[in-house]
Amino acid sequence: MLLLLNGRIAGISGIVGRLLQGGNPAQNIPFVVGLVLGPLLFTVIFDRFPSVTVAATWPTIIVAGLLVGLGTRMGAGCTSGHGIVGIARHSPRSIVATAIFLISGMATATFMGVYQ
């Protein structure tokens, strides 16, 4: 819908980046608010908050978040931009980026011992 109505793709890192850099808030704020309201709406409908368990320490989570942010800048987009929108548009750059995301994720999970 964002592409059809506004001519922009729904890449989270780009939308949040534009918002933080002082981009047009009228275009960016509703999208970010929707991301926050989604779990709250889930809670109202199903009478429980979505459960997520993360088996990592806070320093690991912070470093991981910083690395993801660095990767989105280096890769010119995030998983939602490349993996969902870019592949749907048959973008070669997005196909390569998504393959790298998947391979990196599997290697990291293996290295961190997730499969034990």
SETOR-711635 format. One record per residue (C-alpha): residue number from 1; x, y, z; residue in one letter. Coordinates in nm, 3 decimals, always signed. Example, Ala and Ser with C-alpha at 12.3 -4.5 7.8 and 13.67 -1.06 7.14 Angstrom:
  num       px       py       pz  residuo
    1   +1.230   -0.450   +0.780        A
    2   +1.367   -0.106   +0.714        S
//
This chain:
  num       px       py       pz  residuo
    1   +0.000   +0.000   +0.000        M
    2   +0.279   +0.240   +0.085        L
    3   +0.432   +0.183   -0.259        L
    4   +0.100   +0.220   -0.440        L
    5   -0.022   +0.525   -0.250        L
    6   +0.304   +0.710   -0.179        N
    7   +0.558   +0.565   -0.422        G
    8   +0.777   +0.452   -0.130        R
    9   +0.873   +0.106   -0.011        I
   10   +0.800   -0.015   +0.342        A
   11   +1.156   -0.055   +0.468        G
   12   +1.158   -0.005   +0.844        I
   13   +1.515   +0.126   +0.866        S
   14   +1.451   +0.386   +0.595        G
   15   +1.125   +0.504   +0.748        I
   16   +1.266   +0.531   +1.101        V
   17   +1.589   +0.684   +0.964        G
   18   +1.396   +0.954   +0.778        R
   19   +1.191   +1.022   +1.091        L
   20   +1.505   +1.060   +1.305        L
   21   +1.671   +1.284   +1.043        Q
   22   +1.377   +1.522   +1.041        G
   23   +1.204   +1.388   +0.732        G
   24   +0.837   +1.451   +0.664        N
   25   +0.670   +1.330   +0.987        P
   26   +0.328   +1.321   +0.823        A
   27   +0.448   +1.029   +0.611        Q
   28   +0.662   +0.850   +0.871        N
   29   +0.489   +0.884   +1.208        I
   30   +0.170   +0.693   +1.118        P
   31   +0.375   +0.394   +1.004        F
   32   +0.587   +0.388   +1.322        V
   33   +0.278   +0.440   +1.542        V
   34   +0.118   +0.142   +1.367        G
   35   +0.420   -0.072   +1.458        L
   36   +0.376   +0.020   +1.824        V
   37   -0.003   -0.015   +1.829        L
   38   -0.003   -0.361   +1.667        G
   39   +0.097   -0.553   +1.982        P
   40   -0.136   -0.337   +2.194        L
   41   -0.427   -0.418   +1.964        L
   42   -0.331   -0.787   +1.987        F
   43   -0.350   -0.757   +2.366        T
   44   -0.697   -0.602   +2.352        V
   45   -0.831   -0.866   +2.112        I
   46   -0.671   -1.177   +2.266        F
   47   -0.646   -1.060   +2.630        D
   48   -0.273   -1.133   +2.647        R
   49   +0.047   -0.967   +2.533        F
   50   +0.248   -1.155   +2.268        P
   51   +0.511   -1.360   +2.450        S
   52   +0.874   -1.336   +2.342        V
   53   +1.163   -1.498   +2.526        T
   54   +1.517   -1.384   +2.453        V
   55   +1.792   -1.602   +2.598        A
   56   +2.068   -1.341   +2.587        A
   57   +2.226   -1.087   +2.817        T
   58   +2.160   -0.715   +2.777        W
   59   +2.513   -0.644   +2.650        P
   60   +2.466   -0.911   +2.381        T
   61   +2.129   -0.765   +2.282        I
   62   +2.274   -0.412   +2.264        I
   63   +2.573   -0.521   +2.053        V
   64   +2.341   -0.722   +1.827        A
   65   +2.114   -0.420   +1.779        G
   66   +2.409   -0.196   +1.692        L
   67   +2.538   -0.454   +1.443        L
   68   +2.194   -0.478   +1.281        V
   69   +2.183   -0.098   +1.253        G
   70   +2.530   -0.093   +1.098        L
   71   +2.429   -0.371   +0.858        G
   72   +2.119   -0.185   +0.744        T
   73   +2.334   +0.116   +0.657        R
   74   +2.600   -0.092   +0.480        M
   75   +2.338   -0.296   +0.294        G
   76   +2.128   +0.007   +0.199        A
   77   +1.819   -0.134   +0.369        G
   78   +1.684   -0.379   +0.622        C
   79   +1.526   -0.723   +0.606        T
   80   +1.178   -0.583   +0.551        S
   81   +1.290   -0.352   +0.273        G
   82   +1.503   -0.608   +0.091        H
   83   +1.336   -0.934   +0.191        G
   84   +0.974   -0.838   +0.145        I
   85   +0.957   -0.543   -0.089        V
   86   +1.281   -0.584   -0.284        G
   87   +1.228   -0.950   -0.368        I
   88   +0.868   -0.879   -0.470        A
   89   +1.007   -0.617   -0.710        R
   90   +1.266   -0.869   -0.842        H
   91   +1.555   -0.648   -0.733        S
   92   +1.888   -0.834   -0.780        P
   93   +2.045   -0.628   -0.499        R
   94   +1.763   -0.729   -0.263        S
   95   +1.787   -1.096   -0.357        I
   96   +2.161   -1.095   -0.280        V
   97   +2.109   -0.896   +0.042        A
   98   +1.838   -1.136   +0.162        T
   99   +2.058   -1.438   +0.089        A
  100   +2.336   -1.275   +0.293        I
  101   +2.090   -1.202   +0.579        F
  102   +1.983   -1.566   +0.589        L
  103   +2.334   -1.708   +0.570        I
  104   +2.460   -1.464   +0.835        S
  105   +2.168   -1.545   +1.063        G
  106   +2.224   -1.920   +1.033        M
  107   +2.598   -1.880   +1.094        A
  108   +2.538   -1.658   +1.397        T
  109   +2.279   -1.895   +1.545        A
  110   +2.517   -2.186   +1.497        T
  111   +2.809   -1.992   +1.647        F
  112   +2.598   -1.883   +1.946        M
  113   +2.493   -2.243   +2.013        G
  114   +2.122   -2.205   +1.939        V
  115   +2.105   -2.551   +1.779        Y
  116   +2.246   -2.744   +2.077        Q
//
